[in-house]
Amino acid sequence: MEGEIKDPKMKKMFDIPEEFYKKNIFLRSIKINYLRFGKLSEKQIEAFKKTVKKMKEEKKKLKTYFLGFLNIKTTNNTNTIITAAINIPNSHK
């Protein structure tokens, strides 16, 4: 998925975490198509943005969920992890 994106709007749109591309074949496909053909339809752009928004929301929810299970106690100016109970709900597996 290497290539130069000159259009500032497209450059901004494709500037998302690399992990999103690794986890989602649709996002990879859209970027590859843009690099190959130099353009996307409005529907492709809308779908890309919608998918990224959903992934960001899921990432935020998951981060909040995990942080709720992480208890940290400060001892002698060092952070010691006491417990890190990780229970992944079925919706995130």
DALIN-V252328 format. One record per backbone hydrogen bond with DSSP energy under -0.5 kcal/mol. CO is the residue of the C=O (numbers start at 0). NH is the residue of the N-H. E is the energy in kcal/mol with one decimal. If there is no record, write none. Layout:
CO:NH:E
CO:NH:E
This chain:
3:5:-0.6
6:10:-2.9
7:11:-2.2
8:12:-2.1
9:13:-2.6
11:14:-0.9
13:15:-1.9
16:19:-1.5
16:20:-0.9
17:21:-2.0
18:22:-2.1
19:23:-1.4
22:24:-0.5
23:27:-1.7
24:28:-2.6
25:29:-2.4
26:30:-2.2
27:31:-2.7
28:32:-2.6
29:33:-2.3
30:34:-2.7
31:35:-2.3
32:36:-3.1
33:37:-2.8
40:44:-2.2
41:45:-2.8
42:46:-2.5
43:47:-2.4
44:48:-2.6
45:49:-2.5
46:50:-2.3
47:51:-2.5
48:52:-2.5
49:53:-2.3
50:54:-2.4
51:55:-2.6
52:56:-2.2
53:57:-2.4
54:58:-2.5
55:59:-2.3
56:60:-2.5
57:61:-2.7
58:62:-2.5
59:63:-2.4
60:64:-2.6
61:65:-2.7
62:66:-2.5
63:67:-1.5
64:68:-0.5
65:68:-1.4
65:69:-0.5
66:69:-0.8
68:70:-0.7
68:84:-1.0
69:71:-0.5
70:81:-1.7
70:82:-0.9
72:74:-0.6
72:79:-2.2
74:77:-1.6
77:74:-2.5
77:79:-0.6
79:72:-1.9
79:81:-0.6
82:70:-1.7
83:85:-0.7
84:86:-0.7
85:87:-0.5
86:88:-0.6
88:91:-2.3
89:92:-1.3
